[in-house]
Amino acid sequence: MVMELNYVKLKEVKPALAGYIIDTKALLKGSVVPGEKVIHDVRVLMKKSRAVMRLVGPQLGNDFFTRDILAFREVGRIMCSWRDTSVHRKILKELSKENPGIFSRLKENEKINALLMKNLTDHEHSEEIQVGLKKIDDLLNIAGHRIRFQSMDKLDPQQLIKDLELTYLSVMHIYLTCRNNPKPENIHEFRKKAKKFFYQLYFFRPLNPSVVKSIEKKLDIMTRNLGKYNDYTQLVKALGYKCHDSNNLPAMDELIMIIRDEQDKCLSKVWPVAYKIFCPGQNLVNVLGFKILVI
């Protein structure tokens, strides 16, 4: 059933955006070396912030949103290597626990050993992280100051709907690309655009709460599995694996096959959900179950 509304009341953007920055600073406050969960949560908050700025940016009429998008991206970039290190280590530990025989045959592999031994608490990494944390704090302070003095009380809600639809269509496009050419680069792009839509959709909950929340839940599960797929892709790259390399031990080929199986499992949980939400021929109104009447 499609709901017809002659008015639009969305969640307020500015308090949410300011809240993302406050929450980020709280997570990092007093952290000598942020743990894996903190790094993950901060990166999510920065992705949410960028998604919001891309939603409202076209209506602000200045370069304010561009500067903050760049600041939020830089925060994520600084923390990217910290996350990759911990994620590679975590995945390898899980794989070695489930496949001890394979790892016993790879005990001399330098790249696996290096990844397993890397730890963010190492002195060298700790110094690097302190520099990064200082830069992050400076970036967030400046962005927070800009947001504080930027008026967002005249945003046109119907324009926001149109901009959400543009995001939706971009996800639909990359979804079609992925299903016809499911290479890692396309799947990674699908994940990024789907997350952007997911984070923007939050502000439209009041239009049809039960339906929007249901779609948000599906998108959360879908993007988490896309994230796992990408983590495996990055691990294979970190291992420097090349198919049909004469230097590969059979155990390494076997390990990569296990990783590919895990990636297949991730995608098997993605495509059915993606089809229902982003299959070409659908439109945002039908998917979300509401219609905005322009008066």
C-alpha positions in Angstrom: 0.0 0.0 0.0 1.4 3.4 -1.0 0.9 6.2 1.4 0.1 9.7 0.0 1.4 12.6 2.0 0.7 16.3 1.3 3.4 17.3 3.7 6.9 16.1 4.4 8.4 16.0 7.9 11.8 14.4 8.0 14.3 13.8 10.8 16.4 16.9 11.4 19.8 16.8 9.7 21.9 19.3 11.7 21.5 17.7 15.1 22.3 14.2 13.7 25.4 15.5 11.9 26.7 17.3 14.9 25.9 14.1 17.0 28.1 12.0 14.6 31.0 14.3 15.4 30.4 14.4 19.1 30.1 10.6 19.2 33.4 10.2 17.2 35.3 12.5 19.6 33.9 10.6 22.6 35.0 7.3 21.1 38.5 8.6 20.6 38.9 10.6 23.8 41.7 9.2 25.9 42.5 6.4 23.4 46.2 5.8 23.3 45.6 3.1 20.7 42.0 2.7 19.6 40.7 -0.9 19.5 39.1 -2.7 16.6 35.6 -1.8 17.6 36.4 1.9 18.1 38.1 2.1 14.7 35.1 0.4 13.1 32.5 2.6 14.9 34.4 5.8 14.0 34.7 4.9 10.3 30.9 4.2 10.3 30.2 7.6 11.8 32.4 9.2 9.2 30.6 7.4 6.4 27.3 8.5 7.8 28.5 12.1 8.0 29.6 12.0 4.3 26.3 10.5 3.2 24.4 13.2 5.0 26.5 16.0 3.5 26.0 14.6 0.1 22.3 14.6 0.7 22.0 18.2 1.9 25.0 19.7 0.2 23.3 20.7 -3.0 20.9 23.0 -1.1 23.6 24.8 1.0 24.8 26.9 -1.8 28.5 27.1 -0.8 31.6 24.9 -0.6 30.9 24.2 3.1 29.7 20.6 2.4 32.7 19.9 0.1 35.2 20.8 2.8 33.5 18.7 5.4 33.1 15.7 3.0 36.9 15.9 2.4 37.5 16.2 6.2 35.4 13.2 7.0 37.0 11.2 4.2 40.5 12.1 5.5 39.5 10.8 9.0 38.5 7.5 7.4 41.6 7.4 5.3 43.9 7.9 8.3 42.2 5.0 10.2 42.0 2.7 7.1 45.4 1.1 7.6 44.7 0.6 11.3 41.5 -1.3 10.5 43.0 -3.4 7.7 45.8 -4.6 10.0 43.4 -5.8 12.6 40.9 -7.2 10.2 43.5 -9.2 8.3 44.9 -10.6 11.5 41.4 -11.5 12.8 40.4 -13.3 9.6 43.7 -15.2 9.4 43.3 -16.3 13.0 39.7 -17.6 12.3 40.9 -19.4 9.2 43.8 -21.0 11.0 41.6 -22.2 13.8 39.2 -23.8 11.3 42.0 -25.1 9.0 45.1 -26.0 11.2 46.4 -28.5 8.6 46.7 -25.9 5.9 48.4 -23.3 8.1 50.8 -25.9 9.4 52.0 -26.3 5.8 52.2 -22.5 5.5 54.2 -21.9 8.7 57.1 -20.5 6.7 55.0 -18.1 4.7 56.5 -14.6 5.6 53.4 -12.6 4.6 51.0 -14.7 6.7 53.4 -14.6 9.7 53.8 -10.8 9.4 50.1 -10.3 9.3 49.5 -12.6 12.3 52.2 -10.8 14.3 51.2 -7.2 13.5 49.7 -5.5 16.4 48.6 -1.9 16.8 50.0 -1.8 20.3 53.6 -2.1 18.9 55.6 1.0 19.8 56.2 1.9 16.2 52.5 1.8 15.3 51.6 3.6 18.6 53.6 6.6 17.6 52.1 6.7 14.1 48.6 6.4 15.6 49.2 9.3 18.0 50.1 11.5 15.1 46.9 10.3 13.3 44.7 10.9 16.3 46.0 14.4 16.6 45.2 15.2 13.0 41.7 13.5 13.3 40.9 15.7 16.4 41.9 18.8 14.5 39.8 17.9 11.5 36.8 17.2 13.6 37.1 20.4 15.6 37.2 22.5 12.4 34.3 20.5 10.8 32.2 20.8 14.0 32.8 24.5 14.1 31.6 24.9 10.5 28.5 22.8 11.1 27.7 24.8 14.3 27.4 28.0 12.3 25.8 26.6 9.1 22.1 27.1 8.9 20.2 24.0 7.8 16.6 25.1 8.8 15.5 25.9 5.3 16.2 22.6 3.6 13.5 21.7 1.1 12.3 18.2 2.1 10.9 17.5 -1.3 14.3 18.2 -2.8 15.8 15.9 -0.3 13.4 13.2 -1.5 14.6 13.8 -5.1 18.2 13.6 -4.0 17.6 10.4 -2.2 16.1 9.0 -5.4 19.3 10.0 -7.3 21.2 7.9 -4.7 18.8 5.0 -5.1 19.2 5.1 -8.9 22.9 5.1 -8.6 22.7 2.0 -6.5 20.4 0.3 -8.9 22.9 1.1 -11.7 25.9 -0.4 -10.0 23.8 -3.4 -8.9 23.0 -4.2 -12.5 26.7 -3.8 -13.3 27.6 -6.3 -10.5 25.2 -8.9 -11.6 26.5 -8.8 -15.1 30.2 -8.4 -14.1 30.7 -9.4 -10.4 34.3 -8.5 -10.2 35.6 -7.2 -6.8 35.9 -3.6 -7.9 32.3 -3.5 -8.9 31.1 -5.2 -5.8 33.2 -2.7 -3.7 31.5 0.2 -5.5 28.1 -1.4 -5.0 28.8 -1.6 -1.2 29.8 2.0 -1.0 26.8 3.3 -2.9 24.4 1.0 -1.0 25.8 2.2 2.3 25.3 5.8 1.2 21.7 5.1 0.4 21.3 3.2 3.8 22.6 6.1 5.8 20.6 8.7 3.9 17.4 6.7 4.2 17.5 7.1 8.0 16.2 10.7 7.7 13.1 9.5 5.9 11.8 7.1 8.5 8.9 9.4 9.6 7.3 9.0 6.1 6.6 5.3 6.6 8.4 4.1 9.8 7.7 0.3 9.6 8.6 -0.1 5.9 11.7 2.2 6.1 13.0 0.4 9.2 12.4 -2.9 7.5 14.4 -1.9 4.5 17.1 -0.4 6.7 17.5 -3.8 8.4 17.8 -5.6 5.1 20.3 -3.0 3.8 22.4 -3.4 7.0 22.6 -7.2 6.6 23.3 -6.8 2.9 26.1 -4.2 3.3 27.7 -6.2 6.2 28.0 -9.2 3.9 29.4 -7.0 1.1 31.9 -5.7 3.7 33.0 -9.2 4.6 33.4 -10.0 0.9 35.7 -7.0 0.5 37.7 -7.9 3.7 38.5 -11.3 2.1 39.4 -9.5 -1.2 41.8 -7.2 0.6 43.3 -10.1 2.6 44.1 -12.0 -0.7 45.8 -8.8 -2.0 47.8 -8.5 1.3 49.0 -12.0 0.8 50.2 -11.2 -2.6 48.5 -14.2 -4.1 48.5 -14.7 -7.9 46.6 -17.5 -9.6 48.7 -20.1 -11.5 52.0 -18.7 -10.0 54.6 -21.5 -10.1 55.9 -20.3 -6.7 52.5 -21.0 -5.0 52.5 -23.9 -2.6 49.4 -26.2 -3.0 48.5 -25.2 0.6 48.3 -21.5 -0.4 46.1 -22.4 -3.4 43.9 -24.4 -1.1 43.7 -21.5 1.4 42.6 -19.1 -1.3 39.9 -21.6 -2.4 38.6 -21.6 1.1 38.5 -17.8 1.1 36.7 -17.8 -2.2 34.1 -20.2 -0.8 33.6 -17.7 2.1 33.1 -14.9 -0.4 30.5 -17.0 -2.2 28.6 -17.5 1.0 28.6 -13.7 1.6 27.3 -13.0 -1.9 24.6 -15.7 -1.5 23.1 -13.5 1.3 23.4 -10.3 -0.8 21.8 -11.0 -4.2 18.3 -12.0 -3.0 18.0 -8.9 -0.9 19.5 -6.6 -3.5 17.1 -8.0 -6.2 14.0 -7.1 -4.1 15.2 -3.5 -3.4 17.3 -2.5 -6.5 16.1 -4.6 -9.4 15.8 -2.3 -12.5 12.2 -1.4 -13.2 11.4 -0.4 -9.7 11.2 3.1 -8.3 11.8 4.6 -4.9 8.2 5.4 -4.3 7.1 1.8 -4.6 10.0 0.4 -2.7 9.5 2.7 0.3 5.7 2.7 0.2 5.0 6.4 0.1 4.2 9.1 -2.4 4.9 12.8 -2.0 2.3 15.1 -3.4 3.7 18.3 -4.8 1.3 21.2 -4.1 
